[in-house]
C-alpha cells in the first residue's frame, strides 16, 4: 500500500523548485535533452493582474529562443484576448482555457511545439494544475514561486495545500528537495 501512496504523492512533486524563472539553469535542461518549454502565464511569467510585458520577461523569452528552445504559453485563463495579446507580444503560440491538469492542454502544447514528454518541460506556479498535469504525462516539471499573494479564499487554501505538499520530505529522504 505504501508503494502506491508514494507513486501517487510523487505526482505532486516537481522535478525542480525555484523562486522564479530567472533561477532556472537552462544549460542543465539542455543537457537533459529538454528542447521545448510549456509556460504558464499568470503568476509564473507575469503577475495575474498585469497585462504589460516587462523588459526582463521579454529578454528572458528572447534568450530562451536564442538558446534553441521552442516555447508555448499554456494558460487556464478565461481571458483569451489577454492570453493572445501576451502571446503575440512575445512572439509565442498561446492557448487559453487549457483546463490544466487535464492532459489536453499538454498534448496540444506538445503538438504545437513538435515535442514529446521526454524533451519537454513545464514551468508553472501551481502544484495542482501545472505540476500535476506535467507529471501525469512524464513531462519535466518546474515549480516557480507565485508572483503575487492570493486574495480569493479558494486560491489561498490551494496555496496552503501546496506549501504543505512541498514542505513534506520526499520518499526516501529526510529533507524536502
C-alpha positions in Angstrom: 0.0 0.0 0.0 2.8 2.5 0.8 4.4 1.9 -2.6 1.2 3.1 -4.4 0.9 6.0 -2.0 4.5 7.1 -2.8 3.7 6.8 -6.5 0.6 9.0 -6.0 2.4 11.6 -3.9 5.2 11.7 -6.5 2.6 13.1 -9.0 2.6 16.3 -6.8 6.4 16.6 -6.6 8.1 18.9 -9.1 11.4 17.8 -10.6 12.8 21.2 -9.9 11.7 24.0 -7.5 13.0 27.6 -8.0 12.0 31.0 -6.7 11.4 32.4 -10.2 12.0 31.8 -13.9 15.4 33.6 -13.7 16.8 30.9 -11.4 16.3 28.0 -13.9 19.5 26.6 -15.3 18.7 26.2 -19.0 22.1 24.6 -19.8 21.2 21.8 -17.4 17.8 21.4 -19.1 19.5 21.2 -22.5 21.9 18.6 -21.0 18.8 16.5 -20.0 17.6 16.7 -23.6 14.9 19.3 -23.0 14.1 21.3 -26.2 10.6 22.6 -25.6 9.1 24.7 -22.8 5.4 24.9 -21.9 5.0 28.1 -20.0 2.2 29.2 -17.6 1.4 32.9 -17.7 -0.4 34.1 -14.6 1.9 34.3 -11.6 4.7 32.5 -13.5 5.7 34.9 -16.2 3.6 37.9 -15.2 1.5 38.8 -12.1 -2.1 37.8 -12.7 -3.4 41.4 -12.9 -0.6 42.7 -15.2 -1.0 42.9 -19.0 2.2 44.7 -20.0 5.3 42.6 -20.6 8.3 43.8 -18.6 11.6 44.2 -20.4 13.0 41.4 -18.2 10.4 38.9 -19.2 10.7 39.9 -22.9 14.5 39.4 -22.7 14.1 36.1 -20.9 11.9 34.8 -23.7 14.3 36.1 -26.4 17.2 34.4 -24.5 15.3 31.0 -24.5 14.6 31.3 -28.2 18.3 32.1 -28.9 19.3 29.0 -26.9 17.2 27.0 -29.2 14.2 26.3 -27.0 10.7 26.1 -28.5 8.1 27.8 -26.3 4.4 27.7 -25.9 2.2 29.7 -23.5 -0.5 27.4 -21.9 -2.9 29.0 -19.5 -6.1 28.2 -17.7 -7.1 31.8 -18.1 -10.7 32.6 -19.0 -9.5 35.7 -20.8 -8.5 34.6 -24.3 -7.8 38.1 -25.6 -5.3 38.8 -22.8 -3.6 35.4 -23.5 -3.5 36.2 -27.2 -2.1 39.7 -26.6 0.7 38.3 -24.4 1.5 35.5 -26.9 1.5 38.0 -29.8 3.7 40.4 -27.9 6.2 37.7 -27.0 6.0 36.1 -30.5 4.8 32.8 -29.0 1.9 30.5 -29.6 -0.6 30.9 -26.8 -3.5 28.8 -25.5 -6.2 29.9 -23.0 -8.7 27.8 -21.2 -6.2 24.9 -21.0 -8.0 23.1 -18.2 -4.8 22.0 -16.7 -4.1 19.5 -15.1 -6.1 17.6 -17.8 -3.8 16.2 -20.4 -5.4 18.1 -23.4 -3.6 21.3 -22.8 -0.2 19.5 -22.6 -0.9 17.3 -25.6 -1.9 20.4 -27.6 1.1 22.3 -26.5 3.4 19.4 -27.4 1.8 19.2 -30.8 2.4 22.9 -31.4 6.0 22.5 -30.1 6.5 19.3 -32.1 7.8 17.7 -28.9 7.4 14.6 -26.8 7.2 14.4 -23.0 10.8 13.3 -22.7 12.1 16.5 -24.4 9.6 18.9 -22.8 9.5 20.9 -19.6 6.5 22.6 -18.0 7.2 25.8 -16.0 4.4 26.9 -13.7 3.4 28.2 -10.3 0.5 25.9 -9.4 1.2 22.5 -8.0 -2.2 21.1 -8.6 -2.5 22.3 -12.1 0.9 22.8 -13.8 3.0 20.3 -11.9 0.4 17.6 -11.6 -0.5 17.8 -15.3 3.1 17.7 -16.3 3.9 14.8 -14.0 0.9 12.8 -15.2 2.4 12.8 -18.7 6.1 12.4 -17.6 6.9 16.0 -18.7 9.8 17.5 -16.7 8.0 19.8 -14.1 9.5 23.0 -12.8 7.7 24.8 -10.0 8.2 28.5 -9.5 7.0 30.6 -6.6 3.9 32.5 -7.5 4.5 36.2 -8.1 1.5 37.7 -6.2 -0.3 36.9 -3.0 -3.7 35.3 -3.4 -6.9 37.2 -2.4 -9.6 34.7 -3.4 -10.2 32.3 -0.5 -10.2 29.1 -2.6 -6.8 30.1 -4.0 -5.5 30.8 -0.5 -6.5 27.3 0.5 -4.8 25.8 -2.6 -1.6 27.7 -1.7 -1.7 26.3 1.8 -2.1 22.8 0.5 0.8 23.4 -1.9 3.0 24.6 0.9 2.1 21.5 2.9 2.9 19.2 0.0 6.2 21.0 -0.9 7.3 21.0 2.7 6.9 17.2 3.1 10.1 15.2 2.7 10.3 13.3 -0.5 10.0 9.5 -0.2 13.3 8.0 1.0 14.7 11.4 2.1 14.6 13.3 5.4 14.5 16.7 3.6 12.2 18.3 1.1 14.0 18.7 -2.3 
